[in-house]
Amino acid sequence: MINFFRKTRQKFLRENRFTKYLLYAIGEIILVVIGILIALQVNNWNINRQIQNKEQAYLLEIRNNLQQDSLKLQLVLDFNRNKVKIVEDMLQIFIDTLTNQERSVILNKNANDFTYYEVFDPVRIAFNNMLSAESIGLIRNNELRKSLSEYYNYPYLDGVQNRISVLNRRVVDEHYPKFFTKEFVQNWIGFSSKMPPLSDLEIETDNKLMSDLFGIKMIINVQNELIKNTQKRNQELMALLNSNLKN
């Protein structure tokens, strides 16, 4: 093709047909420019396609993380429903008509299950990978980008969820040792000791233990509100993300 253009130009020059030569040269330049513009357009299209593919890949990973969050949020609510029942049962030890032996039975029944608690923190793997790669700008939808940042930057483990863990550990660390009585040591460890007998414990007047148990019950209700609000944000974010993936 290049040889064809060259021969044509040379033919016009030999025949002193300068005007045709000039018009032909201009036409050739125009064709070259058009070719360059088409090549640039194709290159830009390829680059944009690559960017879109990277965006879609990140969003698919984030959606997977959001789905994991959804399961965890429901798990926390289900766990808390059972935990409240355990706390309410343990609060029965303050009924003034019970004996210490009956109180001990209630505590022993619930002691192990009480030690556990659940908190929610989102799975941030995909979002953090995007931040590490400085690729947050790949998300073209401003609303989606803003919503993701707000969702993942919220301090979930502060406030009420931190209080849950603090209160729970305090009951275990400060109050459980009180119930290492002479009878407990004999039954569970297997030897006689100088620990106080169960009958000497003043469980029913331990207002600090009652306050901590009641506090856990109340703070679980507050945590549930946080979890339900987060569930709503999670579903809204999932819908927005799915809409962006379809587009």
C-alpha positions in Angstrom: 0.0 0.0 0.0 2.8 2.4 0.9 4.6 1.6 -2.4 1.3 2.2 -4.3 1.0 5.7 -2.7 4.7 6.5 -3.5 4.4 5.4 -7.1 1.3 7.4 -7.6 2.9 10.6 -6.3 6.0 10.0 -8.4 3.8 9.6 -11.5 2.1 12.9 -10.9 5.5 14.6 -10.5 6.9 13.1 -13.7 3.8 14.3 -15.6 4.1 17.8 -14.1 0.6 17.4 -12.7 1.4 19.3 -9.5 -2.1 20.2 -8.6 -3.2 16.6 -8.6 -0.1 15.7 -6.8 -0.9 18.3 -4.1 -4.5 17.1 -3.8 -3.4 13.5 -3.6 -0.8 14.3 -0.9 -3.4 16.1 1.1 -5.8 13.2 0.8 -3.0 10.8 1.8 -2.3 12.9 4.9 -6.0 13.0 5.7 -6.2 9.2 5.4 -3.2 8.8 7.7 -4.7 11.2 10.3 -8.0 9.3 10.1 -6.1 6.0 10.6 -4.3 7.5 13.7 -7.6 8.7 15.2 -9.2 5.3 14.7 -6.2 3.6 16.3 -6.3 6.0 19.2 -10.1 5.4 19.6 -9.6 1.6 19.6 -6.8 2.0 22.1 -8.9 4.2 24.4 -11.8 1.7 24.1 -9.4 -1.1 25.1 -8.1 0.9 28.1 -11.7 1.8 29.2 -12.7 -1.9 28.8 -9.7 -2.9 31.0 -10.7 -0.3 33.6 -14.3 -1.5 33.6 -13.2 -5.2 33.9 -11.0 -4.3 37.0 -13.9 -2.3 38.5 -16.3 -5.3 38.0 -13.8 -7.7 39.5 -13.4 -5.6 42.6 -17.1 -5.1 43.0 -17.7 -8.9 42.7 -15.2 -9.5 45.5 -16.8 -6.7 47.6 -20.3 -8.3 47.0 -19.0 -11.6 48.2 -17.7 -9.9 51.4 -21.0 -8.1 51.9 -22.8 -11.5 51.6 -20.5 -12.9 54.3 -21.4 -9.8 56.4 -25.1 -10.5 56.0 -24.7 -14.0 57.4 -22.6 -12.7 60.3 -25.1 -10.0 61.2 -27.9 -12.5 61.4 -25.7 -14.8 63.5 -25.1 -12.0 66.0 -28.9 -11.4 66.4 -29.6 -15.1 66.8 -26.8 -15.5 69.3 -28.0 -12.5 71.3 -31.5 -13.9 71.5 -30.1 -16.9 73.3 -27.6 -14.8 75.4 -30.5 -12.7 76.8 -32.2 -15.9 77.9 -29.0 -17.0 79.7 -28.6 -13.6 81.4 -32.2 -13.6 82.5 -31.8 -17.1 83.9 -28.6 -16.0 85.8 -30.5 -13.0 87.2 -32.8 -15.5 89.0 -30.0 -16.1 91.6 -31.1 -12.8 93.2 -34.6 -14.2 94.1 -34.6 -13.9 97.9 -36.4 -17.2 98.5 -33.7 -19.3 96.9 -31.0 -21.2 98.8 -27.3 -20.9 97.9 -27.4 -24.4 96.6 -30.2 -23.5 94.2 -28.3 -20.4 93.2 -25.2 -22.5 92.5 -27.2 -24.8 90.3 -28.4 -21.9 88.2 -24.8 -20.5 87.9 -23.2 -23.8 87.0 -25.9 -24.5 84.4 -25.1 -21.2 82.6 -21.5 -20.5 83.4 -19.9 -21.9 80.3 -22.4 -20.5 77.7 -22.3 -17.1 79.4 -18.6 -16.7 78.7 -19.2 -16.3 74.9 -20.3 -13.1 73.2 -20.6 -12.0 69.5 -19.7 -8.7 67.9 -19.8 -7.7 64.3 -17.0 -6.2 62.2 -17.3 -6.3 58.4 -15.1 -8.4 56.1 -12.8 -5.8 54.6 -10.5 -7.9 52.4 -11.7 -6.7 49.0 -12.2 -3.1 50.0 -8.8 -3.0 51.7 -7.2 -4.6 48.6 -8.7 -1.8 46.5 -7.4 0.8 48.9 -3.9 -0.7 48.9 -3.8 -0.7 45.1 -5.0 2.9 45.2 -7.9 1.8 42.9 -10.9 3.2 44.8 -11.2 5.7 41.8 -12.1 2.7 39.6 -15.6 2.9 41.0 -17.3 5.4 38.7 -20.5 5.6 40.6 -20.0 8.4 43.2 -22.9 7.3 45.3 -21.6 3.7 45.5 -18.0 4.8 46.2 -19.2 7.1 49.0 -21.5 4.4 50.5 -18.7 1.8 50.5 -16.4 4.2 52.3 -19.0 5.0 54.9 -19.8 1.3 55.5 -16.2 0.2 55.9 -14.9 3.2 57.8 -17.6 3.0 60.6 -16.0 2.2 64.0 -18.0 -1.0 64.6 -15.9 -2.3 67.5 -16.1 0.9 69.5 -18.9 2.1 71.6 -21.7 -0.5 72.4 -19.8 -3.5 71.0 -16.7 -2.7 73.0 -19.0 -2.3 76.1 -20.4 -5.8 75.4 -16.9 -7.4 75.6 -15.8 -5.3 78.6 -18.9 -6.3 80.7 -18.8 -9.9 79.7 -15.1 -10.3 80.6 -15.7 -8.4 83.9 -18.3 -10.9 85.0 -16.1 -13.8 84.1 -12.9 -12.3 85.6 -14.2 -10.6 88.7 -17.3 -12.6 89.7 -16.7 -16.2 88.6 -13.8 -16.6 91.2 -16.3 -15.9 94.0 -18.0 -19.2 93.3 -14.8 -21.3 93.9 -16.3 -22.6 97.1 -15.2 -25.6 99.2 -17.8 -27.7 97.5 -16.8 -26.6 94.0 -13.1 -27.5 94.6 -14.1 -30.9 96.1 -16.4 -31.7 93.2 -14.4 -30.4 90.2 -10.8 -30.6 91.3 -11.0 -33.5 93.7 -9.5 -32.4 97.0 -10.5 -30.7 100.3 -9.6 -27.0 100.6 -10.0 -24.0 102.9 -12.2 -22.2 100.4 -15.4 -20.7 102.0 -18.4 -23.1 102.0 -21.2 -22.3 99.7 -23.5 -21.5 102.6 -21.3 -18.6 103.5 -21.6 -16.8 100.2 -23.8 -13.7 100.1 -24.8 -14.0 96.5 -28.2 -12.5 96.8 -26.8 -9.1 98.0 -24.0 -8.9 95.4 -25.3 -5.7 93.8 -22.2 -5.4 91.6 -22.8 -8.8 90.0 -26.5 -7.9 89.6 -25.6 -4.6 88.0 -23.2 -6.2 85.5 -25.6 -8.9 84.5 -28.5 -6.4 84.1 -26.1 -4.1 82.2 -25.2 -6.9 79.7 -28.9 -7.5 79.1 -29.5 -3.8 78.4 -26.4 -3.3 76.2 -27.3 -6.3 74.1 -30.6 -4.5 73.2 -28.5 -1.5 72.1 -26.2 -3.7 70.1 -29.2 -5.3 68.4 -30.2 -1.9 67.2 -26.8 -1.3 65.7 -26.9 -4.7 64.1 -30.3 -4.2 62.6 -29.3 -0.7 61.2 -26.2 -2.3 59.8 -28.3 -5.0 58.2 -30.3 -2.3 56.4 -27.2 -0.5 55.2 -25.8 -3.9 54.1 -28.8 -4.7 52.0 -29.0 -1.1 50.5 -25.4 -1.3 49.6 -25.8 -4.7 48.0 -28.7 -3.5 45.9 -26.7 -0.4 44.8 -23.7 -2.6 44.0 -25.8 -5.1 42.0 -27.3 -2.3 40.0 -23.9 -1.0 39.2 -22.7 -4.5 38.1 -25.7 -4.8 35.7 -24.9 -1.5 34.1 
